[in-house]
Amino acid sequence: MNNKLKKVLIATGGTGGHIFPAYGLARHFIEKKITVEIVSDMRGLRYLEKFNDIKVTQINTFSIFNKNLIKQFFSLFLITYSILKSFIFLLNKKPNLVFGMGGYSSFPVCFAAKLLKIPFILYENNLHIGKANKFLLPYTVKLFVANAELAGIEKKHREKICQVGNIIRKEILSFKRNFDNTKIDSKIKVLILGGSQAAKVFAEKLPKIFEESYKAGVPLKIYQQCLPEQNTILLNFYNKINLDCEIFNFSNDIIEYFSKVNLAITRAGSSMLAELINVKIPFISVPLPSSADDHQLKNAIYYEKNRYSYLIEEKDLDKKLFKLLKSINEDRSLLSKISEKQNLYSDNLVYQIIDREINKLLNEKY
């Protein structure tokens, strides 16, 4: 890494899909002996407080993209305040470089960086650019993207794009699993990942489908993420039908579960899909219907199109998931074929590419 880079500030949205790439990137810089600090909102701190190795600052803001005029006016006032607070924060910290990881809570820091002439880089890991990143795009020195098929960018800004791959934690990139998907006599071991937003819905919809599958002779073991208040309900349900299960709540470290399963059911957030494809777990993505710009559906379509996964929309779960589980049980090669396609994919070079691009930028004048 270029020795001009002494201090980096990472501004990130407050969802897991933004936080985990931000954390992975921060750890990389720390390994390079670079001072790092993460800025997020109150939502982001819920995740980051479990990591005690990185300094985190809270700067709250609100989305400007609100159809309600009164709320929009109120949001503008709060965003202006957040930009002023970010301006003072950056003056004190004096970073060489700012990273904006997407999400509206990354906006005030990046905008303040522009005012102070501090170079900032944006990162986008979805298939459609997020609203905050799109607004900031004219001012960024570079847009790092996970996928070259990113949509929503005007032609005049496309020269700023650099494909780096998915930024995920290095322990995920180095994780090796050995699971034989062809054993007919073994159970289909299913990992259900609800994340912070979807666990409630999955806990309500999936158990009955698993019960139907189990009664139809599909051997299952369930590892299900849920909200803490759903633990007892789920355990009682699965115990009543004698279905082997393990219930757990949201965790920053789910690697222990990756080694236990041969199938996952997940929302289609870009970070989670990236982790699953890199650890080579076949998965069924169920996009969040309310995701902004339908970005989760676009993510899921891309992965299914490339035969890395299956896609079932939430409205179709009741009629399609049972049939798919039954088909997988009858022909385990369906999982093996997905694993074979996933084996051709890797984000192992992501940090090398980031280092190279930062070095190029630091040797230029802004």
PEPEKA-V999018 format. One record per backbone hydrogen bond with DSSP energy under -0.5 kcal/mol. NH is the residue of the N-H (numbers start at 1). CO is the residue of the C=O. If there is no record, write none. Layout:
# PEPEKA-V999018
nh=NH co=CO
nh=NH co=CO
This chain:
# PEPEKA-V999018
nh=5 co=2
nh=6 co=4
nh=8 co=35
nh=9 co=97
nh=10 co=37
nh=11 co=9
nh=11 co=99
nh=12 co=10
nh=12 co=39
nh=13 co=102
nh=18 co=15
nh=19 co=15
nh=20 co=16
nh=22 co=18
nh=23 co=19
nh=24 co=20
nh=25 co=21
nh=26 co=22
nh=27 co=23
nh=28 co=24
nh=29 co=25
nh=30 co=26
nh=31 co=27
nh=32 co=28
nh=33 co=30
nh=34 co=29
nh=35 co=6
nh=37 co=8
nh=38 co=55
nh=39 co=10
nh=40 co=57
nh=45 co=41
nh=46 co=42
nh=46 co=43
nh=47 co=43
nh=47 co=44
nh=48 co=44
nh=49 co=45
nh=50 co=47
nh=51 co=48
nh=52 co=50
nh=55 co=36
nh=57 co=38
nh=59 co=40
nh=59 co=57
nh=66 co=64
nh=69 co=67
nh=72 co=68
nh=73 co=69
nh=74 co=70
nh=75 co=71
nh=76 co=72
nh=77 co=73
nh=78 co=74
nh=79 co=75
nh=80 co=76
nh=81 co=77
nh=82 co=78
nh=83 co=79
nh=84 co=80
nh=85 co=81
nh=86 co=82
nh=87 co=83
nh=88 co=84
nh=89 co=85
nh=90 co=86
nh=91 co=87
nh=92 co=88
nh=93 co=89
nh=94 co=90
nh=96 co=7
nh=97 co=7
nh=98 co=119
nh=99 co=9
nh=100 co=121
nh=101 co=11
nh=101 co=99
nh=106 co=103
nh=107 co=104
nh=110 co=106
nh=111 co=107
nh=112 co=108
nh=113 co=109
nh=114 co=110
nh=115 co=111
nh=116 co=112
nh=117 co=114
nh=118 co=113
nh=119 co=117
nh=121 co=98
nh=122 co=142
nh=123 co=100
nh=124 co=144
nh=129 co=151
nh=134 co=130
nh=135 co=131
nh=136 co=132
nh=137 co=133
nh=139 co=136
nh=140 co=136
nh=140 co=137
nh=141 co=120
nh=142 co=120
nh=143 co=160
nh=144 co=122
nh=144 co=142
nh=145 co=162
nh=146 co=124
nh=150 co=147
nh=151 co=127
nh=157 co=154
nh=158 co=155
nh=160 co=157
nh=161 co=158
nh=162 co=143
nh=164 co=145
nh=164 co=162
nh=165 co=145
nh=168 co=166
nh=172 co=169
nh=173 co=169
nh=174 co=170
nh=175 co=172
nh=181 co=179
nh=183 co=180
nh=184 co=182
nh=186 co=183
nh=188 co=219
nh=189 co=187
nh=190 co=188
nh=190 co=221
nh=191 co=263
nh=192 co=190
nh=192 co=223
nh=193 co=191
nh=193 co=265
nh=194 co=192
nh=198 co=194
nh=199 co=195
nh=202 co=198
nh=203 co=199
nh=204 co=200
nh=205 co=201
nh=206 co=202
nh=209 co=205
nh=209 co=206
nh=210 co=206
nh=211 co=207
nh=212 co=208
nh=213 co=209
nh=214 co=210
nh=215 co=211
nh=216 co=212
nh=217 co=214
nh=218 co=213
nh=219 co=217
nh=221 co=188
nh=222 co=244
nh=223 co=190
nh=224 co=222
nh=224 co=246
nh=225 co=192
nh=225 co=223
nh=226 co=248
nh=230 co=227
nh=231 co=228
nh=234 co=230
nh=235 co=231
nh=236 co=232
nh=237 co=233
nh=238 co=234
nh=239 co=235
nh=240 co=236
nh=241 co=237
nh=242 co=239
nh=243 co=238
nh=244 co=242
nh=246 co=222
nh=248 co=224
nh=254 co=252
nh=257 co=254
nh=258 co=254
nh=259 co=255
nh=260 co=257
nh=261 co=257
nh=261 co=258
nh=262 co=189
nh=263 co=189
nh=264 co=282
nh=265 co=191
nh=266 co=284
nh=267 co=193
nh=273 co=269
nh=274 co=270
nh=275 co=271
nh=276 co=272
nh=277 co=273
nh=278 co=274
nh=279 co=275
nh=281 co=276
nh=282 co=280
nh=284 co=264
nh=285 co=283
nh=285 co=310
nh=286 co=266
nh=289 co=287
nh=291 co=288
nh=294 co=291
nh=295 co=292
nh=298 co=294
nh=299 co=295
nh=300 co=296
nh=301 co=297
nh=302 co=298
nh=303 co=299
nh=304 co=300
nh=305 co=301
nh=306 co=302
nh=307 co=304
nh=308 co=303
nh=309 co=303
nh=310 co=283
nh=312 co=285
nh=314 co=287
nh=316 co=313
nh=317 co=314
nh=320 co=316
nh=321 co=317
nh=322 co=317
nh=324 co=320
nh=325 co=321
nh=326 co=322
nh=327 co=323
nh=328 co=324
nh=329 co=325
nh=330 co=326
nh=331 co=327
nh=334 co=331
nh=335 co=332
nh=336 co=332
nh=337 co=333
nh=338 co=334
nh=339 co=335
nh=340 co=336
nh=341 co=337
nh=342 co=338
nh=343 co=339
nh=344 co=341
nh=345 co=342
nh=350 co=347
nh=353 co=349
nh=354 co=350
nh=355 co=351
nh=356 co=352
nh=357 co=353
nh=358 co=354
nh=359 co=355
nh=360 co=356
nh=361 co=357
nh=362 co=358
nh=363 co=359
nh=364 co=361
